[in-house]
Amino acid sequence: MILAAYGLLTAAVLMAMGWIISVARHDAGVADVLWGPVITATGISYLMGLPTASWRGWIAVTLVAIWALRLAIHVVYRNHGKPEDRRYREIRARNEPGFWWRSAYLIFGLQAVLAWIVAMPLLGVVQSASPLHLLDLVGGLLWVTGFTFEAVADYQLLRFQSRAGAERGVMDKGLWRYSRHPNYFGECCLWWGMWLVALGAGAWWTVIGPLLLTFLLLRVSGVALTEKDIADRRPDYQQYVLRTSAFFPRVPR
């Protein structure tokens, strides 16, 4: 419990710092940049909270750090020179006046708790001293597959968005031909892969992490939110929906 508390405290402190920066910049999108690094810092706090940590724990946190670095760079590049993300502008409009202080708990406090829960498999992995298991290999392969899927999908989307007229077009090439949200699919795969590693270490209870992430990506901030009004802005999107899987990749209809 003490080790878990270290992780929550770490996430809270970093998100609080992010909140201060967001108030100064008038941009709550700072939370998106911090998401990966906060999860990584949570894992590092677990490593530092133990007298000795296994190779399994160090490898797991290193993998997460690589994922977090790529994701943070991607978000910074994607948002550079652009106004605050539409999602945060809508939240801001609903909570004015006083959004600047309400964002401390509506966005950054909530994100700290969510990041801590999503990182639960790291807690199980870091604490384990059991020998390596077949699930470590399976989980590692699923992690690499998910990471590759997410990175390639993000790159393909960035290239599409740089083209003229992309704001009303539909990205249906590359991985986006087989799934309307291949980046979210990859994200889920890599965290379920990390849970398999935790399962091999005996920490089955950390399943709460990937379960929460999957729920968020499918029902809250991912697929559901993205597609709420996208067809209004992109005329061909409804046809794209009819022929393309929302999440799991498959051959188009």
C-alpha atoms as an extended CHARMM CRD file, in Angstrom:
* protein
*
       253  EXT
         1         1  MET       CA              0.0000000000        0.0000000000        0.0000000000  PROA      1               0.0000000000
         2         2  ILE       CA              2.8550000000        2.3940000000        0.8180000000  PROA      2               0.0000000000
         3         3  LEU       CA              4.4620000000        1.7400000000       -2.5810000000  PROA      3               0.0000000000
         4         4  ALA       CA              1.1300000000        2.3860000000       -4.3270000000  PROA      4               0.0000000000
         5         5  ALA       CA              0.7870000000        5.6300000000       -2.3730000000  PROA      5               0.0000000000
         6         6  TYR       CA              4.2130000000        6.7190000000       -3.6720000000  PROA      6               0.0000000000
         7         7  GLY       CA              2.9140000000        6.2690000000       -7.1940000000  PROA      7               0.0000000000
         8         8  LEU       CA             -0.2550000000        8.2640000000       -6.5880000000  PROA      8               0.0000000000
         9         9  LEU       CA              1.7070000000       11.0610000000       -4.9160000000  PROA      9               0.0000000000
        10        10  THR       CA              4.1490000000       11.1820000000       -7.8320000000  PROA      10              0.0000000000
        11        11  ALA       CA              1.3170000000       11.4090000000      -10.3630000000  PROA      11              0.0000000000
        12        12  ALA       CA             -0.4430000000       14.1080000000       -8.3270000000  PROA      12              0.0000000000
        13        13  VAL       CA              2.6730000000       16.2760000000       -7.9520000000  PROA      13              0.0000000000
        14        14  LEU       CA              3.5480000000       16.1290000000      -11.6500000000  PROA      14              0.0000000000
        15        15  MET       CA              0.0070000000       16.8740000000      -12.7440000000  PROA      15              0.0000000000
        16        16  ALA       CA             -0.1400000000       19.7780000000      -10.2780000000  PROA      16              0.0000000000
        17        17  MET       CA              2.9610000000       21.2020000000      -11.9320000000  PROA      17              0.0000000000
        18        18  GLY       CA              1.2990000000       20.6820000000      -15.2910000000  PROA      18              0.0000000000
        19        19  TRP       CA             -1.7830000000       22.5440000000      -14.0680000000  PROA      19              0.0000000000
        20        20  ILE       CA              0.3380000000       25.5690000000      -13.1350000000  PROA      20              0.0000000000
        21        21  ILE       CA              1.8940000000       25.5560000000      -16.6180000000  PROA      21              0.0000000000
        22        22  SER       CA             -1.5310000000       25.2040000000      -18.2420000000  PROA      22              0.0000000000
        23        23  VAL       CA             -2.8720000000       28.2360000000      -16.3720000000  PROA      23              0.0000000000
        24        24  ALA       CA              0.0940000000       30.3040000000      -17.5160000000  PROA      24              0.0000000000
        25        25  ARG       CA             -0.2600000000       29.1200000000      -21.1120000000  PROA      25              0.0000000000
        26        26  HSD       CA             -4.0770000000       29.1930000000      -21.1100000000  PROA      26              0.0000000000
        27        27  ASP       CA             -3.9670000000       25.6770000000      -22.5780000000  PROA      27              0.0000000000
        28        28  ALA       CA             -5.2040000000       22.5900000000      -20.7300000000  PROA      28              0.0000000000
        29        29  GLY       CA             -3.6990000000       20.4090000000      -23.4500000000  PROA      29              0.0000000000
        30        30  VAL       CA             -0.5860000000       20.2550000000      -21.2690000000  PROA      30              0.0000000000
        31        31  ALA       CA             -2.3250000000       17.2890000000      -19.6270000000  PROA      31              0.0000000000
        32        32  ASP       CA             -2.0680000000       15.2950000000      -22.8680000000  PROA      32              0.0000000000
        33        33  VAL       CA              1.6790000000       15.9020000000      -23.0670000000  PROA      33              0.0000000000
        34        34  LEU       CA              2.1270000000       14.7940000000      -19.4600000000  PROA      34              0.0000000000
        35        35  TRP       CA              0.0270000000       11.6210000000      -19.6710000000  PROA      35              0.0000000000
        36        36  GLY       CA              2.8450000000        9.2760000000      -20.7060000000  PROA      36              0.0000000000
        37        37  PRO       CA              5.6130000000       10.8650000000      -18.6280000000  PROA      37              0.0000000000
        38        38  VAL       CA              3.4150000000       10.7850000000      -15.5090000000  PROA      38              0.0000000000
        39        39  ILE       CA              2.7770000000        7.0530000000      -15.9620000000  PROA      39              0.0000000000
        40        40  THR       CA              6.5130000000        6.5130000000      -16.4410000000  PROA      40              0.0000000000
        41        41  ALA       CA              7.3260000000        8.5430000000      -13.3170000000  PROA      41              0.0000000000
        42        42  THR       CA              4.8330000000        6.4240000000      -11.3850000000  PROA      42              0.0000000000
        43        43  GLY       CA              6.7190000000        3.2890000000      -12.4210000000  PROA      43              0.0000000000
        44        44  ILE       CA             10.0470000000        4.8790000000      -11.5010000000  PROA      44              0.0000000000
        45        45  SER       CA              8.6920000000        5.7440000000       -8.0530000000  PROA      45              0.0000000000
        46        46  TYR       CA              7.9160000000        2.0550000000       -7.5600000000  PROA      46              0.0000000000
        47        47  LEU       CA             11.4570000000        1.1040000000       -8.5330000000  PROA      47              0.0000000000
        48        48  MET       CA             12.9380000000        3.7210000000       -6.2130000000  PROA      48              0.0000000000
        49        49  GLY       CA             10.6580000000        2.6540000000       -3.3600000000  PROA      49              0.0000000000
        50        50  LEU       CA             12.1240000000       -0.8520000000       -3.2350000000  PROA      50              0.0000000000
        51        51  PRO       CA             15.5340000000       -1.8170000000       -1.8220000000  PROA      51              0.0000000000
        52        52  THR       CA             16.1110000000       -3.9640000000       -4.9080000000  PROA      52              0.0000000000
        53        53  ALA       CA             14.1020000000       -4.3730000000       -8.0720000000  PROA      53              0.0000000000
        54        54  SER       CA             14.0770000000       -7.2840000000      -10.5200000000  PROA      54              0.0000000000
        55        55  TRP       CA             15.2120000000       -7.1420000000      -14.1210000000  PROA      55              0.0000000000
        56        56  ARG       CA             11.5780000000       -7.6550000000      -15.0530000000  PROA      56              0.0000000000
        57        57  GLY       CA             10.6760000000       -4.3980000000      -13.3090000000  PROA      57              0.0000000000
        58        58  TRP       CA             13.4860000000       -2.3830000000      -14.9010000000  PROA      58              0.0000000000
        59        59  ILE       CA             12.6700000000       -3.7020000000      -18.3740000000  PROA      59              0.0000000000
        60        60  ALA       CA              8.9520000000       -2.9630000000      -17.9440000000  PROA      60              0.0000000000
        61        61  VAL       CA              9.5440000000        0.6210000000      -16.8130000000  PROA      61              0.0000000000
        62        62  THR       CA             12.0370000000        1.1450000000      -19.6410000000  PROA      62              0.0000000000
        63        63  LEU       CA              9.4660000000       -0.0030000000      -22.1910000000  PROA      63              0.0000000000
        64        64  VAL       CA              6.9180000000        2.3880000000      -20.7120000000  PROA      64              0.0000000000
        65        65  ALA       CA              9.4570000000        5.2280000000      -20.8110000000  PROA      65              0.0000000000
        66        66  ILE       CA             10.0690000000        4.6080000000      -24.5290000000  PROA      66              0.0000000000
        67        67  TRP       CA              6.3110000000        4.6410000000      -25.1600000000  PROA      67              0.0000000000
        68        68  ALA       CA              5.8640000000        7.8230000000      -23.1040000000  PROA      68              0.0000000000
        69        69  LEU       CA              8.6900000000        9.6710000000      -24.8630000000  PROA      69              0.0000000000
        70        70  ARG       CA              7.3090000000        8.8610000000      -28.3100000000  PROA      70              0.0000000000
        71        71  LEU       CA              3.7730000000        9.8150000000      -27.3040000000  PROA      71              0.0000000000
        72        72  ALA       CA              4.8290000000       13.1090000000      -25.6970000000  PROA      72              0.0000000000
        73        73  ILE       CA              6.8860000000       14.0980000000      -28.7500000000  PROA      73              0.0000000000
        74        74  HSD       CA              3.9660000000       13.2010000000      -31.0020000000  PROA      74              0.0000000000
        75        75  VAL       CA              1.4800000000       15.2980000000      -29.0030000000  PROA      75              0.0000000000
        76        76  VAL       CA              3.8310000000       18.3080000000      -28.8420000000  PROA      76              0.0000000000
        77        77  TYR       CA              4.4860000000       18.1450000000      -32.5780000000  PROA      77              0.0000000000
        78        78  ARG       CA              0.7980000000       17.6590000000      -33.4020000000  PROA      78              0.0000000000
        79        79  ASN       CA             -0.2980000000       20.6150000000      -31.2630000000  PROA      79              0.0000000000
        80        80  HSD       CA              2.5440000000       23.0270000000      -32.0380000000  PROA      80              0.0000000000
        81        81  GLY       CA              1.2570000000       26.3850000000      -33.2210000000  PROA      81              0.0000000000
        82        82  LYS       CA             -2.3730000000       25.3560000000      -32.8630000000  PROA      82              0.0000000000
        83        83  PRO       CA             -5.0440000000       26.6260000000      -30.4470000000  PROA      83              0.0000000000
        84        84  GLU       CA             -6.1410000000       24.6390000000      -27.4260000000  PROA      84              0.0000000000
        85        85  ASP       CA             -7.6210000000       21.2470000000      -28.3140000000  PROA      85              0.0000000000
        86        86  ARG       CA            -11.3510000000       21.3440000000      -29.1050000000  PROA      86              0.0000000000
        87        87  ARG       CA            -12.1470000000       18.9710000000      -26.2330000000  PROA      87              0.0000000000
        88        88  TYR       CA            -10.6260000000       21.3130000000      -23.6810000000  PROA      88              0.0000000000
        89        89  ARG       CA            -12.2100000000       24.3730000000      -25.2560000000  PROA      89              0.0000000000
        90        90  GLU       CA            -15.6080000000       22.7470000000      -24.7720000000  PROA      90              0.0000000000
        91        91  ILE       CA            -14.8360000000       21.9110000000      -21.1370000000  PROA      91              0.0000000000
        92        92  ARG       CA            -13.5680000000       25.4430000000      -20.6150000000  PROA      92              0.0000000000
        93        93  ALA       CA            -16.7570000000       26.9370000000      -22.0580000000  PROA      93              0.0000000000
        94        94  ARG       CA            -18.9270000000       24.8030000000      -19.7580000000  PROA      94              0.0000000000
        95        95  ASN       CA            -16.9740000000       25.8180000000      -16.6600000000  PROA      95              0.0000000000
        96        96  GLU       CA            -16.4300000000       29.5440000000      -17.0760000000  PROA      96              0.0000000000
        97        97  PRO       CA            -15.9660000000       31.6960000000      -15.1390000000  PROA      97              0.0000000000
        98        98  GLY       CA            -13.3260000000       30.0970000000      -12.9570000000  PROA      98              0.0000000000
        99        99  PHE       CA            -12.1400000000       27.3630000000      -15.2880000000  PROA      99              0.0000000000
       100       100  TRP       CA             -8.5350000000       28.1110000000      -14.3850000000  PROA      100             0.0000000000
       101       101  TRP       CA             -8.9640000000       26.7090000000      -10.8650000000  PROA      101             0.0000000000
       102       102  ARG       CA            -11.6370000000       24.1460000000      -11.7000000000  PROA      102             0.0000000000
       103       103  SER       CA             -9.2680000000       22.5790000000      -14.2330000000  PROA      103             0.0000000000
       104       104  ALA       CA             -7.0370000000       21.6380000000      -11.2820000000  PROA      104             0.0000000000
       105       105  TYR       CA             -9.4520000000       18.8440000000      -10.3660000000  PROA      105             0.0000000000
       106       106  LEU       CA            -11.6290000000       18.4810000000      -13.4880000000  PROA      106             0.0000000000
       107       107  ILE       CA             -8.6510000000       17.7480000000      -15.7130000000  PROA      107             0.0000000000
       108       108  PHE       CA             -5.3150000000       17.4690000000      -13.9220000000  PROA      108             0.0000000000
       109       109  GLY       CA             -6.4770000000       15.8700000000      -10.6850000000  PROA      109             0.0000000000
       110       110  LEU       CA             -8.6050000000       13.3730000000      -12.5830000000  PROA      110             0.0000000000
       111       111  GLN       CA             -5.7750000000       12.6070000000      -15.0090000000  PROA      111             0.0000000000
       112       112  ALA       CA             -3.4120000000       11.9540000000      -12.0920000000  PROA      112             0.0000000000
       113       113  VAL       CA             -5.7580000000        9.3310000000      -10.6430000000  PROA      113             0.0000000000
       114       114  LEU       CA             -6.4310000000        7.7490000000      -14.0250000000  PROA      114             0.0000000000
       115       115  ALA       CA             -2.7200000000        7.5770000000      -14.8680000000  PROA      115             0.0000000000
       116       116  TRP       CA             -2.0300000000        5.9450000000      -11.5080000000  PROA      116             0.0000000000
       117       117  ILE       CA             -4.6920000000        3.2830000000      -12.1110000000  PROA      117             0.0000000000
       118       118  VAL       CA             -3.6060000000        2.6030000000      -15.7030000000  PROA      118             0.0000000000
       119       119  ALA       CA             -0.0380000000        2.1320000000      -14.4150000000  PROA      119             0.0000000000
       120       120  MET       CA             -1.1310000000       -0.5510000000      -11.9150000000  PROA      120             0.0000000000
       121       121  PRO       CA              0.4830000000       -3.3940000000      -13.9200000000  PROA      121             0.0000000000
       122       122  LEU       CA              3.8240000000       -1.6960000000      -13.3270000000  PROA      122             0.0000000000
       123       123  LEU       CA              3.2680000000       -1.9530000000       -9.5780000000  PROA      123             0.0000000000
       124       124  GLY       CA              2.6920000000       -5.6940000000       -9.8760000000  PROA      124             0.0000000000
       125       125  VAL       CA              5.6650000000       -6.2140000000      -12.1830000000  PROA      125             0.0000000000
       126       126  VAL       CA              8.1240000000       -4.1620000000      -10.1270000000  PROA      126             0.0000000000
       127       127  GLN       CA              7.2300000000       -5.9030000000       -6.8520000000  PROA      127             0.0000000000
       128       128  SER       CA              7.6120000000       -9.4290000000       -8.2420000000  PROA      128             0.0000000000
       129       129  ALA       CA             10.7220000000      -11.4980000000       -7.6310000000  PROA      129             0.0000000000
       130       130  SER       CA              9.3630000000      -14.6140000000       -9.3840000000  PROA      130             0.0000000000
       131       131  PRO       CA             11.3110000000      -16.1700000000      -12.2830000000  PROA      131             0.0000000000
       132       132  LEU       CA             10.4750000000      -15.2440000000      -15.8500000000  PROA      132             0.0000000000
       133       133  HSD       CA              7.3810000000      -16.8900000000      -17.2630000000  PROA      133             0.0000000000
       134       134  LEU       CA              6.0210000000      -17.6810000000      -20.7310000000  PROA      134             0.0000000000
       135       135  LEU       CA              3.5480000000      -14.8550000000      -20.1570000000  PROA      135             0.0000000000
       136       136  ASP       CA              6.4800000000      -12.4350000000      -20.0200000000  PROA      136             0.0000000000
       137       137  LEU       CA              7.3200000000      -13.3430000000      -23.6140000000  PROA      137             0.0000000000
       138       138  VAL       CA              3.7040000000      -13.2360000000      -24.7970000000  PROA      138             0.0000000000
       139       139  GLY       CA              3.0930000000       -9.9450000000      -23.0030000000  PROA      139             0.0000000000
       140       140  GLY       CA              6.3010000000       -8.4570000000      -24.3820000000  PROA      140             0.0000000000
       141       141  LEU       CA              5.3620000000       -9.4180000000      -27.9340000000  PROA      141             0.0000000000
       142       142  LEU       CA              1.8830000000       -7.9370000000      -27.5140000000  PROA      142             0.0000000000
       143       143  TRP       CA              3.4580000000       -4.7640000000      -26.1000000000  PROA      143             0.0000000000
       144       144  VAL       CA              5.7940000000       -4.3880000000      -29.0950000000  PROA      144             0.0000000000
       145       145  THR       CA              2.9270000000       -5.0890000000      -31.4940000000  PROA      145             0.0000000000
       146       146  GLY       CA              0.7460000000       -2.4490000000      -29.8440000000  PROA      146             0.0000000000
       147       147  PHE       CA              3.5500000000        0.1050000000      -29.7120000000  PROA      147             0.0000000000
       148       148  THR       CA              4.3160000000       -0.3980000000      -33.4060000000  PROA      148             0.0000000000
       149       149  PHE       CA              0.6400000000       -0.1930000000      -34.3370000000  PROA      149             0.0000000000
       150       150  GLU       CA              0.1700000000        3.0470000000      -32.3970000000  PROA      150             0.0000000000
       151       151  ALA       CA              3.3440000000        4.7040000000      -33.6650000000  PROA      151             0.0000000000
       152       152  VAL       CA              2.6950000000        3.8380000000      -37.3210000000  PROA      152             0.0000000000
       153       153  ALA       CA             -0.9600000000        4.9300000000      -37.1010000000  PROA      153             0.0000000000
       154       154  ASP       CA             -0.0140000000        8.2630000000      -35.5260000000  PROA      154             0.0000000000
       155       155  TYR       CA              2.6190000000        8.8930000000      -38.1950000000  PROA      155             0.0000000000
       156       156  GLN       CA              0.2220000000        8.0590000000      -41.0170000000  PROA      156             0.0000000000
       157       157  LEU       CA             -2.4270000000       10.3920000000      -39.5900000000  PROA      157             0.0000000000
       158       158  LEU       CA              0.0480000000       13.2490000000      -39.1710000000  PROA      158             0.0000000000
       159       159  ARG       CA              1.0780000000       12.9340000000      -42.8170000000  PROA      159             0.0000000000
       160       160  PHE       CA             -2.5500000000       12.9720000000      -43.9130000000  PROA      160             0.0000000000
       161       161  GLN       CA             -3.3710000000       16.0160000000      -41.7800000000  PROA      161             0.0000000000
       162       162  SER       CA             -0.5160000000       17.9780000000      -43.3630000000  PROA      162             0.0000000000
       163       163  ARG       CA             -2.1940000000       17.8230000000      -46.7740000000  PROA      163             0.0000000000
       164       164  ALA       CA             -4.4350000000       20.5200000000      -48.2140000000  PROA      164             0.0000000000
       165       165  GLY       CA             -8.1220000000       19.9150000000      -47.5480000000  PROA      165             0.0000000000
       166       166  ALA       CA             -7.4420000000       17.3080000000      -44.8640000000  PROA      166             0.0000000000
       167       167  GLU       CA             -9.7520000000       19.0890000000      -42.4050000000  PROA      167             0.0000000000
       168       168  ARG       CA            -12.7720000000       17.8120000000      -44.3880000000  PROA      168             0.0000000000
       169       169  GLY       CA            -11.2760000000       14.6030000000      -45.7030000000  PROA      169             0.0000000000
       170       170  VAL       CA            -11.1900000000       11.0700000000      -44.2920000000  PROA      170             0.0000000000
       171       171  MET       CA             -8.0330000000        9.1240000000      -43.5720000000  PROA      171             0.0000000000
       172       172  ASP       CA             -8.7050000000        5.6210000000      -44.9020000000  PROA      172             0.0000000000
       173       173  LYS       CA             -5.2590000000        4.5010000000      -46.0120000000  PROA      173             0.0000000000
       174       174  GLY       CA             -2.6020000000        2.3770000000      -44.3290000000  PROA      174             0.0000000000
       175       175  LEU       CA             -3.6940000000        1.0190000000      -40.9560000000  PROA      175             0.0000000000
       176       176  TRP       CA             -6.6930000000        3.3690000000      -41.0610000000  PROA      176             0.0000000000
       177       177  ARG       CA             -8.1240000000        1.2540000000      -43.8710000000  PROA      177             0.0000000000
       178       178  TYR       CA             -8.6470000000       -1.6120000000      -41.4370000000  PROA      178             0.0000000000
       179       179  SER       CA             -9.6600000000        0.2790000000      -38.2900000000  PROA      179             0.0000000000
       180       180  ARG       CA            -11.1120000000        3.7400000000      -37.7030000000  PROA      180             0.0000000000
       181       181  HSD       CA             -8.9440000000        4.0500000000      -34.5930000000  PROA      181             0.0000000000
       182       182  PRO       CA             -5.8010000000        1.9230000000      -35.0330000000  PROA      182             0.0000000000
       183       183  ASN       CA             -3.8420000000        4.1660000000      -32.6390000000  PROA      183             0.0000000000
       184       184  TYR       CA             -6.2950000000        3.4120000000      -29.8150000000  PROA      184             0.0000000000
       185       185  PHE       CA             -6.1870000000       -0.2810000000      -30.6950000000  PROA      185             0.0000000000
       186       186  GLY       CA             -2.3960000000       -0.2210000000      -30.4190000000  PROA      186             0.0000000000
       187       187  GLU       CA             -2.5930000000        1.5980000000      -27.0820000000  PROA      187             0.0000000000
       188       188  CYS       CA             -4.8850000000       -1.0810000000      -25.6700000000  PROA      188             0.0000000000
       189       189  CYS       CA             -2.6830000000       -3.8830000000      -26.9780000000  PROA      189             0.0000000000
       190       190  LEU       CA              0.4610000000       -2.5790000000      -25.3320000000  PROA      190             0.0000000000
       191       191  TRP       CA             -1.2050000000       -2.1430000000      -21.9260000000  PROA      191             0.0000000000
       192       192  TRP       CA             -2.8450000000       -5.5650000000      -22.0710000000  PROA      192             0.0000000000
       193       193  GLY       CA              0.6060000000       -6.8550000000      -22.9410000000  PROA      193             0.0000000000
       194       194  MET       CA              2.0060000000       -5.2140000000      -19.8150000000  PROA      194             0.0000000000
       195       195  TRP       CA             -0.7760000000       -6.8140000000      -17.7900000000  PROA      195             0.0000000000
       196       196  LEU       CA              0.1840000000      -10.2480000000      -19.1320000000  PROA      196             0.0000000000
       197       197  VAL       CA              3.6830000000       -9.6180000000      -17.8000000000  PROA      197             0.0000000000
       198       198  ALA       CA              2.1400000000       -8.6480000000      -14.4450000000  PROA      198             0.0000000000
       199       199  LEU       CA             -0.0280000000      -11.7790000000      -14.5770000000  PROA      199             0.0000000000
       200       200  GLY       CA              3.0670000000      -13.9020000000      -15.0860000000  PROA      200             0.0000000000
       201       201  ALA       CA              4.4600000000      -12.2070000000      -11.9900000000  PROA      201             0.0000000000
       202       202  GLY       CA              1.3410000000      -13.1990000000      -10.0270000000  PROA      202             0.0000000000
       203       203  ALA       CA             -0.2850000000       -9.7390000000       -9.9880000000  PROA      203             0.0000000000
       204       204  TRP       CA             -3.5930000000      -10.6800000000      -11.6600000000  PROA      204             0.0000000000
       205       205  TRP       CA             -5.3850000000       -7.9420000000       -9.6990000000  PROA      205             0.0000000000
       206       206  THR       CA             -3.6650000000       -5.2330000000      -11.7600000000  PROA      206             0.0000000000
       207       207  VAL       CA             -6.1580000000       -6.0080000000      -14.5440000000  PROA      207             0.0000000000
       208       208  ILE       CA             -7.9700000000       -2.8780000000      -13.3580000000  PROA      208             0.0000000000
       209       209  GLY       CA             -5.3870000000       -0.8430000000      -15.3170000000  PROA      209             0.0000000000
       210       210  PRO       CA             -6.0090000000       -2.1520000000      -18.8570000000  PROA      210             0.0000000000
       211       211  LEU       CA             -9.7290000000       -2.5230000000      -18.1530000000  PROA      211             0.0000000000
       212       212  LEU       CA             -9.9790000000        1.1580000000      -17.2620000000  PROA      212             0.0000000000
       213       213  LEU       CA             -7.8890000000        2.2060000000      -20.2580000000  PROA      213             0.0000000000
       214       214  THR       CA            -10.0070000000        0.1170000000      -22.6360000000  PROA      214             0.0000000000
       215       215  PHE       CA            -13.2070000000        1.6050000000      -21.2040000000  PROA      215             0.0000000000
       216       216  LEU       CA            -11.8480000000        5.1490000000      -21.5450000000  PROA      216             0.0000000000
       217       217  LEU       CA            -10.7100000000        4.6440000000      -25.1260000000  PROA      217             0.0000000000
       218       218  LEU       CA            -13.9240000000        2.9590000000      -26.2530000000  PROA      218             0.0000000000
       219       219  ARG       CA            -16.5970000000        4.7990000000      -24.2700000000  PROA      219             0.0000000000
       220       220  VAL       CA            -15.2490000000        8.0960000000      -22.9070000000  PROA      220             0.0000000000
       221       221  SER       CA            -12.3170000000       10.0390000000      -24.3410000000  PROA      221             0.0000000000
       222       222  GLY       CA            -11.4260000000        7.8860000000      -27.3320000000  PROA      222             0.0000000000
       223       223  VAL       CA            -13.7240000000        6.4010000000      -29.9700000000  PROA      223             0.0000000000
       224       224  ALA       CA            -17.0040000000        7.7500000000      -28.5560000000  PROA      224             0.0000000000
       225       225  LEU       CA            -15.7840000000       11.3350000000      -28.1430000000  PROA      225             0.0000000000
       226       226  THR       CA            -13.9290000000       11.4550000000      -31.4570000000  PROA      226             0.0000000000
       227       227  GLU       CA            -16.9320000000       10.2250000000      -33.4290000000  PROA      227             0.0000000000
       228       228  LYS       CA            -19.5670000000       12.2840000000      -31.6260000000  PROA      228             0.0000000000
       229       229  ASP       CA            -19.7260000000       14.9360000000      -34.3340000000  PROA      229             0.0000000000
       230       230  ILE       CA            -16.9600000000       14.0650000000      -36.7890000000  PROA      230             0.0000000000
       231       231  ALA       CA            -19.4570000000       13.1970000000      -39.5420000000  PROA      231             0.0000000000
       232       232  ASP       CA            -20.7040000000       16.8100000000      -39.4180000000  PROA      232             0.0000000000
       233       233  ARG       CA            -17.2260000000       18.0650000000      -40.2360000000  PROA      233             0.0000000000
       234       234  ARG       CA            -16.2060000000       15.3340000000      -42.6780000000  PROA      234             0.0000000000
       235       235  PRO       CA            -18.9400000000       14.5260000000      -45.2340000000  PROA      235             0.0000000000
       236       236  ASP       CA            -17.5050000000       11.1430000000      -46.2860000000  PROA      236             0.0000000000
       237       237  TYR       CA            -17.0520000000        9.8350000000      -42.7590000000  PROA      237             0.0000000000
       238       238  GLN       CA            -20.4070000000        8.0560000000      -42.5970000000  PROA      238             0.0000000000
       239       239  GLN       CA            -19.4500000000        5.8730000000      -45.5630000000  PROA      239             0.0000000000
       240       240  TYR       CA            -16.1250000000        5.2070000000      -43.8570000000  PROA      240             0.0000000000
       241       241  VAL       CA            -18.0330000000        4.0510000000      -40.7660000000  PROA      241             0.0000000000
       242       242  LEU       CA            -20.1480000000        1.6310000000      -42.8250000000  PROA      242             0.0000000000
       243       243  ARG       CA            -17.1540000000       -0.1520000000      -44.3370000000  PROA      243             0.0000000000
       244       244  THR       CA            -14.5100000000        0.0660000000      -41.5900000000  PROA      244             0.0000000000
       245       245  SER       CA            -14.2690000000       -1.5090000000      -38.1390000000  PROA      245             0.0000000000
       246       246  ALA       CA            -14.3650000000        0.9830000000      -35.2780000000  PROA      246             0.0000000000
       247       247  PHE       CA            -11.5850000000       -0.6470000000      -33.2680000000  PROA      247             0.0000000000
       248       248  PHE       CA            -10.3590000000       -4.1690000000      -34.0340000000  PROA      248             0.0000000000
       249       249  PRO       CA             -8.6150000000       -4.2200000000      -37.4300000000  PROA      249             0.0000000000
       250       250  ARG       CA            -10.2950000000       -6.2500000000      -40.1470000000  PROA      250             0.0000000000
       251       251  VAL       CA            -10.6830000000       -6.2370000000      -43.9150000000  PROA      251             0.0000000000
       252       252  PRO       CA            -13.1150000000       -3.4760000000      -44.9670000000  PROA      252             0.0000000000
       253       253  ARG       CA            -16.6460000000       -4.4910000000      -45.8680000000  PROA      253             0.0000000000
